[in-house]
């Protein structure tokens, strides 16, 4: 049996092998392949995908980048337990996917990219779309993927798949090293035949490991918690990927430790959990940031400790940092004490070692005050004028159910949602590692494919919608229903506010401030409707609520457009924290001089720990 072989092309072998790589629950790890065909993959991989049929389904999208965004959202919706592949031709089809690879890399999410590549035999060089390096004959456009892939391989011989494919799966199923894999597949090699060992195509189950903590590191962290007077937990995305939500809820309750959230960690605890103090950092709540500033010990669980979370290293003051993370690179950040382990295993081990240890009563009044302030900011407007983003969020919140998931990626809404959205457990999906405009609609489709049991509420601004909207047509074709709340403030409102906050003048962000002859009058309802979606314009906040409820009976996407103000809404008191955005050091305006003085004040408070 071990000596038996089967003759297949390299592309046929790849698809057959991927079709039998299984999860612990008996599903394919690679659910299927998004494909746009060109001369670099249609004859090889295209034929193989057609031949394998439903054993490894193929779906057609509209753009290589947004197909990959949908695949990324699918993987995030499955907490990294399943993934999808995306294939393109060589040239622009391949380079379109580089942005998505970077997005998956930053967010530590599994994604298999299979771009076509130039001829390995070089006979017809240069072929259509080939990038030629005058000094290096091995370079192709696909080398752009190297810095944004966890694993990169160029397949120049069929038998290289015997090692490349298992290596790809190892990376995508490794909780510490998880990220995008690029298998750059030379187009002539895709069509070459080879005699493959039959045993190579035996089904294989991939187990997600749960690394145990080192005994010394565990003991050190237990001692730090016992000695702390005001510890705070920062919950990151690793809590969700580990399935540690219940363990965290029990640990925080038992030991009376407040939990504050990153973008990726939000909804690991429901907002109703009494130890959930809300969002941390630059876009954080008053209660969360007050707790962080008073803390003498910060327990970061499954977080990258990105600048929004740390307030550009100004939020945690002199507190001792502990990094609990499956990836040592993250656990050691900012000079922290490391506990390298799976999040759920680490939480359970800490809880067992701490026993009945419980901290004194925490400031629950600040949490109640913050939630009351959220309700006030999100209340329906009482007068005329366009609604604020907060009022739109409030309307969607009131129309939502415990089965709703709010999702977004870029612009004003990520910060506003992190601050104001009050999810049930698992009710939040945000791509904010890369904050990639154009992720939203494709991501909503991928998330709904991953979680068909949940209602997906996609927040997108007019700027992001204009960047990438074509997968709306794909969702219509595949009958994937989700609800889009499209807020139109006539330009890039978020960055316009930042521009002013940094002392600049309004310039090139809102349409009114651009070098154009006439402001565009974009009919988003007509545009979305032309792609087959159910599209409506909400007259006001009550109508927005009604339209969200009405969308639940449809089997296609619903796009609800609502005009919003570009003017910042009322402040949030002590919420939020300084963010390091460099301001010009030399200037001739008073606004910029004042902004630079504020910048120096913030920079003076930054921790310089490694």
SULZI-V134363 format. One record per residue. N is the residue number from 1. SS is DSSP state (alpha for helix, beta for strand, coil for the rest). PHI is phi as a letter, one per 30 degrees, with the letter a starting at -180 (999 if undefined). Layout:
N,SS,PHI  N,SS,PHI
//
This chain:
1,coil,999  2,coil,d  3,coil,c  4,coil,d  5,beta,b  6,beta,b  7,beta,c  8,beta,b  9,beta,d  10,alpha,d  11,alpha,d  12,alpha,d  13,alpha,d  14,alpha,d  15,alpha,d  16,alpha,d  17,alpha,d  18,alpha,d  19,coil,d  20,coil,c  21,beta,c  22,beta,c  23,coil,d  24,coil,d  25,coil,c  26,coil,i  27,coil,c  28,beta,d  29,coil,d  30,beta,d  31,beta,d  32,beta,l  33,beta,b  34,beta,d  35,beta,b  36,coil,b  37,coil,c  38,coil,b  39,coil,d  40,coil,d  41,coil,b  42,alpha,d  43,alpha,d  44,alpha,c  45,alpha,d  46,alpha,e  47,alpha,d  48,alpha,d  49,alpha,d  50,alpha,d  51,alpha,d  52,alpha,d  53,alpha,i  54,alpha,d  55,alpha,d  56,alpha,a  57,beta,d  58,beta,c  59,beta,b  60,coil,c  61,coil,c  62,coil,c  63,coil,a  64,alpha,d  65,alpha,d  66,alpha,d  67,alpha,e  68,alpha,d  69,alpha,d  70,alpha,d  71,alpha,d  72,alpha,d  73,alpha,d  74,alpha,e  75,alpha,d  76,alpha,d  77,alpha,d  78,coil,c  79,coil,h  80,coil,i  81,coil,d  82,coil,b  83,beta,a  84,beta,b  85,beta,c  86,beta,b  87,beta,b  88,beta,b  89,coil,d  90,coil,d  91,coil,i  92,alpha,d  93,alpha,d  94,alpha,d  95,alpha,d  96,coil,e  97,coil,d  98,alpha,d  99,alpha,e  100,alpha,d  101,alpha,d  102,alpha,d  103,alpha,d  104,alpha,d  105,alpha,d  106,alpha,d  107,alpha,d  108,coil,h  109,coil,c  110,coil,d  111,beta,a  112,beta,c  113,beta,c  114,beta,b  115,beta,d  116,beta,d  117,beta,b  118,coil,d  119,coil,d  120,coil,d  121,coil,d  122,coil,i  123,coil,d  124,coil,c  125,coil,e  126,coil,d  127,coil,d  128,coil,e  129,coil,i  130,coil,d  131,coil,d  132,coil,c  133,coil,c  134,coil,d  135,coil,c  136,coil,b  137,coil,d  138,coil,c  139,coil,d  140,coil,b  141,alpha,e  142,alpha,d  143,alpha,d  144,alpha,d  145,alpha,d  146,alpha,e  147,alpha,d  148,alpha,c  149,coil,b  150,coil,d  151,beta,b  152,beta,b  153,beta,b  154,beta,c  155,beta,d  156,coil,c  157,coil,b  158,alpha,e  159,alpha,d  160,alpha,d  161,alpha,d  162,alpha,e  163,alpha,c  164,alpha,d  165,alpha,d  166,alpha,d  167,alpha,d  168,alpha,d  169,alpha,d  170,alpha,e  171,alpha,d  172,alpha,d  173,coil,c  174,coil,c  175,coil,d  176,coil,d  177,coil,c  178,coil,d  179,coil,l  180,beta,d  181,beta,c  182,beta,c  183,beta,c  184,beta,d  185,beta,c  186,beta,e  187,alpha,d  188,alpha,d  189,alpha,d  190,alpha,e  191,coil,c  192,coil,d  193,beta,c  194,beta,a  195,beta,c  196,beta,c  197,beta,d  198,alpha,e  199,alpha,d  200,alpha,d  201,alpha,c  202,coil,d  203,coil,e  204,beta,b  205,beta,c  206,coil,c  207,coil,c  208,coil,d  209,coil,d  210,coil,b  211,coil,d  212,coil,d  213,coil,d  214,coil,d  215,alpha,d  216,alpha,d  217,alpha,d  218,alpha,d  219,alpha,d  220,alpha,d  221,alpha,d  222,alpha,e  223,alpha,d  224,alpha,d  225,alpha,d  226,alpha,d  227,alpha,d  228,coil,d  229,coil,c  230,coil,b  231,beta,d  232,beta,b  233,beta,c  234,beta,c  235,beta,c  236,coil,c  237,alpha,d  238,alpha,d  239,alpha,d  240,alpha,d  241,alpha,d  242,coil,d  243,coil,i  244,coil,c  245,alpha,e  246,alpha,d  247,alpha,d  248,alpha,d  249,alpha,e  250,alpha,d  251,alpha,d  252,alpha,d  253,alpha,d  254,alpha,d  255,alpha,c  256,coil,i  257,coil,c  258,beta,d  259,beta,c  260,beta,c  261,beta,c  262,coil,c  263,coil,d  264,coil,d  265,coil,c  266,coil,d  267,coil,i  268,coil,e  269,coil,c  270,coil,d  271,coil,d  272,coil,d  273,coil,d  274,coil,d  275,coil,c  276,beta,d  277,beta,c  278,beta,j  279,beta,d  280,coil,c  281,alpha,j  282,alpha,e  283,alpha,c  284,coil,c  285,coil,d  286,alpha,d  287,alpha,d  288,alpha,d  289,alpha,d  290,alpha,d  291,alpha,d  292,alpha,d  293,alpha,d  294,alpha,d  295,coil,d  296,coil,c  297,beta,b  298,beta,c  299,beta,c  300,beta,d  301,beta,c  302,coil,i  303,coil,b  304,coil,d  305,coil,h  306,coil,d  307,alpha,d  308,alpha,d  309,alpha,d  310,alpha,c  311,coil,h  312,coil,h  313,coil,i  314,coil,c  315,coil,d  316,coil,c  317,coil,h  318,coil,c  319,coil,d  320,beta,d  321,beta,c  322,beta,b  323,beta,c  324,beta,c  325,beta,a  326,coil,d  327,coil,c  328,alpha,e  329,alpha,e  330,alpha,d  331,alpha,d  332,coil,c  333,alpha,d  334,alpha,h  335,alpha,i  336,coil,d  337,beta,d  338,beta,c  339,beta,b  340,beta,d  341,coil,a  342,coil,e  343,alpha,d  344,alpha,d  345,alpha,d  346,alpha,d  347,alpha,d  348,alpha,d  349,alpha,d  350,alpha,d  351,alpha,d  352,alpha,d  353,alpha,d  354,alpha,d  355,coil,i  356,coil,c  357,coil,e  358,coil,b  359,coil,d  360,coil,e  361,coil,e  362,coil,c  363,coil,d  364,alpha,d  365,alpha,d  366,alpha,d  367,alpha,d  368,alpha,d  369,alpha,d  370,alpha,d  371,alpha,d  372,alpha,d  373,alpha,d  374,alpha,d  375,alpha,e  376,alpha,d  377,alpha,d  378,alpha,c  379,coil,d  380,coil,d  381,coil,d  382,coil,c  383,coil,b  384,coil,d  385,coil,j  386,coil,d  387,beta,d  388,coil,d  389,alpha,d  390,alpha,d  391,alpha,d  392,alpha,d  393,alpha,e  394,alpha,e  395,alpha,d  396,alpha,d  397,alpha,e  398,alpha,d  399,alpha,d  400,coil,d  401,coil,b  402,coil,d  403,coil,d  404,beta,d  405,beta,b  406,beta,d  407,beta,b  408,beta,a  409,coil,b  410,coil,b  411,coil,j  412,alpha,d  413,alpha,d  414,alpha,e  415,alpha,d  416,alpha,d  417,alpha,d  418,alpha,e  419,alpha,d  420,alpha,c  421,coil,d  422,coil,c  423,coil,d  424,coil,d  425,coil,e  426,coil,i  427,coil,c  428,beta,a  429,beta,b  430,beta,b  431,coil,c  432,coil,b  433,coil,d  434,coil,c  435,coil,h  436,coil,c  437,coil,e  438,coil,j  439,alpha,d  440,alpha,e  441,alpha,d  442,alpha,d  443,alpha,d  444,alpha,d  445,alpha,d  446,alpha,d  447,alpha,d  448,alpha,d  449,alpha,d  450,alpha,d  451,coil,b  452,coil,d  453,coil,d  454,coil,c  455,beta,d  456,beta,c  457,beta,c  458,beta,c  459,beta,c  460,beta,b  461,beta,d  462,alpha,d  463,alpha,d  464,alpha,d  465,alpha,e  466,alpha,d  467,alpha,d  468,coil,a  469,coil,b  470,coil,d  471,alpha,d  472,alpha,e  473,alpha,d  474,alpha,d  475,alpha,d  476,alpha,d  477,alpha,d  478,alpha,c  479,coil,h  480,coil,c  481,coil,d  482,coil,a  483,beta,c  484,beta,c  485,beta,c  486,beta,c  487,beta,c  488,beta,c  489,coil,c  490,coil,i  491,beta,k  492,coil,c  493,alpha,d  494,alpha,d  495,alpha,d  496,alpha,d  497,alpha,d  498,alpha,d  499,alpha,e  500,alpha,d  501,alpha,d  502,coil,c  503,coil,j  504,coil,d  505,coil,c  506,coil,d  507,coil,a  508,coil,i  509,coil,c  510,beta,d  511,alpha,e  512,alpha,d  513,alpha,c  514,coil,c  515,coil,d  516,coil,b  517,coil,d  518,coil,a  519,coil,d  520,coil,d  521,coil,c  522,coil,d  523,coil,c  524,alpha,d  525,alpha,d  526,alpha,d  527,alpha,d  528,alpha,d  529,alpha,d  530,alpha,d  531,coil,c  532,coil,j  533,coil,d  534,beta,d  535,beta,b  536,beta,b  537,beta,c  538,coil,d  539,coil,d  540,coil,a  541,alpha,d  542,alpha,e  543,alpha,d  544,alpha,e  545,alpha,e  546,alpha,d  547,alpha,d  548,alpha,d  549,alpha,d  550,alpha,d  551,alpha,d  552,alpha,d  553,alpha,c  554,coil,c  555,coil,c  556,coil,b  557,coil,d  558,beta,c  559,beta,c  560,beta,c  561,beta,c  562,beta,b  563,beta,d  564,beta,b  565,coil,d  566,coil,d  567,coil,d  568,coil,e  569,coil,d  570,coil,d  571,coil,d  572,coil,c  573,coil,i  574,coil,d  575,coil,d  576,coil,i  577,coil,a  578,coil,e  579,coil,b  580,coil,d  581,coil,b  582,coil,d  583,coil,c  584,coil,e  585,coil,d  586,coil,c  587,coil,a  588,coil,b  589,coil,c  590,alpha,d  591,alpha,e  592,alpha,d  593,alpha,d  594,alpha,d  595,alpha,d  596,alpha,d  597,alpha,d  598,alpha,d  599,alpha,d  600,alpha,d  601,alpha,d  602,alpha,d  603,alpha,d  604,alpha,d  605,coil,c  606,coil,d  607,coil,d  608,coil,c  609,coil,d  610,coil,d
//
